């Protein structure tokens, strides 16, 4: 997989940074895309000389198109898109903000739709085009307070399946990982009494995602892959 060009959305976050760091260790050339203006300290240095695109609104198809076009033009190619961009809100329907449903759809589904649509022409030119999305195990059966988030991630699941069928004749695979609970500082703060060792580390999830990007995963497409740890 060394030397492949990989665009990562949500690259400045905890999971996106883990994906970027591991992809760089494997020798890939990276495009780091995020809605935040600047990457966290140390990320760019860890990734060599990536193309860094901050302040990109992927809910806008024009902005997504420009970001992916810049990726292709910079490296004269694009082999993979990893859609990490997304968001989470826990709220009950009775007490929550109804607008959160639209907001989470935009953050999780619209961003993946726009980035994937913009990347498709370039991925078709690759010898092994790949799209990897981030779904959620919590979207298989939603718990209380998870309705808006689960609905949005269900949209990511259906996008993954549909786009895999759309692109299978072009040699482009589309898959999604479905993590349980990620071991992040925010989740530790929210659930201080949990067994953190049972959770999925961002680096371990990144390893699964990068396998799906690899040529070795050429026969896997349309898969929704649970990554559960010991939850």
Phi, psi and omega in degrees: 000350184303139175086359179284153180263120185235124174262133182238120174270155185063030190288344183269352180278182183298308180290315180301320178295321178296318177298315182298314181297316181291320178298322178293320178300329180276002173090017181273161175261132194241149170238117184256114185242133180203156176284335176292153185285322185227147179284161177294157181304133175089345185292312183298316179299324180289341185256013179079244179233068182285162167278118183254122179234097177263164179069028181264123178267097183285352173284351176256120186295330178293317178294319177298317180299317179295320181295315181286328176295320178296322178300312181296316183292324181294318185253000183057041178162164175208124184256333185206148173236125176246112184269094178264335184308135180176190181196166184220139171219131172260123176198145174281159179293321184294318186257352186273177179270117180303332181294342180297331179298313178292321182296316180290326175299314181297316184292324186260318185265308184299320178299317180291321178298310184293317179294318181295316180299319180291327183278337188308313181299326181282322180294329177297334181277346180282155176284344181207068182292142184219141167232131176234125179252163176247107174267214180200137174297331179292351176271352176286315174217111187281135174272171176303137181082358184252008188301308183295317180294314181295322178297318180295314180291331172299323175298322177296321179298313182292323175301315181301311181295314183294316182291328176299318177293321182295326188254359187295335177281353182255005180077016179252124178264151180223120181221167177222146171260144182238085181287159172274253178254124177279141178278088180239159176304321181295317180291325176296322179293320182285332184230066188295340183264004182283164174272097185298332183293343179277345183281172180265125177285146178304323181292321178295319177294320177302322180297320177295317181297320180287333170297317180295337177280339189284158175301332180295341181262024186296338182264006180254117175208147183075015185269140171249104193258113177294135174232091198259344190061230176240028179281000000 
